[in-house]
Each structure stands twice: as C-alpha cells, then as structure tokens.
Amino acid sequence: MNLWNILYIAIGAFFVYYLLRYRVTIVKFAGEVRVELDKCSWPWDPNQTGLKKYKELRDSTVVVILSVILLAGYVTSCDWILTHLVGTLTGTAILK
C-alpha cells in the first residue's frame, strides 16, 4: 500500500463516519428541501406536454438574452464616448 491508498481509505472512512453520525440530520434536511421545492412555482404548466410546456421558460430566456445584449451595447457605447471625451480633454486622444 502506498500513501495515496492510505489517504483514500482514510477519506472514505471519514465520509462513512460523517454519514453515520449525522444521518438523522441529513435525512431531515433532505425532507425539508423536498417540502420547500414543492412550494416553488415552476416556470411551466405540469398539465401541458411537448414544447408548449416550456413556453414561459423560453420567453423568459429570450427576455434575459435581449436585456444582456442591450446592457452590453449601452456599456460599450458609454465606454467609447467617455474614452474619446477624456482623451480629447487631456490631449491623449485615440486617433482612428
């Protein structure tokens, strides 16, 4: 046995010990997570099938992508304008 095998065995033993020691807490936590996930509002209607099921999710994704593109364009425009304005005022303008 080399050092790595001993290390793997020690880590595995610690993992098993941890699971056995805290099994009640882990099971309780998993149950609470399941209860909270049942309370969530999911972005699809469970009664629909096919691609119609994901209509709200798809629409929200499109809104997020368009928002990111518009924000990137705004930030890029402001950066370009401010770079040229400060360059002109300080005499270090980018000549292009």
Residue pairs with C-beta under 8 A, 6 or more apart in sequence:
19 26
43 54
43 56
43 57
43 60
44 53
44 54
44 55
44 56
44 57
45 53
46 53
51 58
83 94
84 93
84 94
87 93
87 94
